[in-house]
Amino acid sequence: MADTAPSRPGSAAWWEDRVERDARTRPRADGLTLTRIVEVALALVDCEGLDALTVRRLATDLETGSASLYRHIASRDELLVLMVDHVLGEIVFPVESLSGSARVAGLATELRRVLMTHPKLLPALAAAPLLGPNAMRGAERGLIDMTEAGFDPIAAVPAYLALIDYVLGTGYFDTSSAGQEFRDIAEFESPTVDEVFEFGLVTFLAGLEARFPLP
């Protein structure tokens, strides 16, 4: 018997099915769209946090019923995956006229800006791999920038992944209660979180160039 189990939200198979399904979807008479659902859900999370996001609450905010939402999304987990990729679509890529290394730094800084704009959504990034259209578009641009900066593809891939880990890790810490408590009890005058991020980014790229000298 063929395996008909649903794909896990956020997996490659799930995204493939989602994109195909959305392409076949026609506007409904009630005017409710997936984009509208995601935007209202994001506004709710930005204001009140992830715990406030339930299908019932979202339906109330959209002035519709839960059944109407389930025509567009099968679960809250699916909605979170869609919200994360929607947020990644807010990234503005560095202009092509910049050098490859400047674009690498610019993309990392822009990713941080977008994530820090929606700090209450950050925990949802750990729920599923970043395989949505916007996430993949960003990864493609990041790897192109790495190679155009002069790094061999063998080094460019792990370097890009390590850079994303750095951006996400600092974002989690900087918006966490632990990060805030650390800054509150520090007995010395500490730099701002953005200054620390910039220091780490510059140091990371300098170390990368030292280990893999550019041609």
Secondary structure, DSSP 8 states (H G I E B T S, - for coil): --------TTSHHHHHHHHHHHHH----TT---HHHHHHHHHHHHHHH-GGG--HHHHHHHTTS-HHHHHTT-S-HHHHHHHHHHHHHTT-----TTS-HHHHHHHHHHHHHHHHHHSGGGGGGGGSS-S-SHHHHHHHHHHHHHHHHTT--HHHHHHHHHHHHHHHHHHHHHHTSHHHHHHHHH-SS----HHHHHHHHHHHHHHHHHHHS---
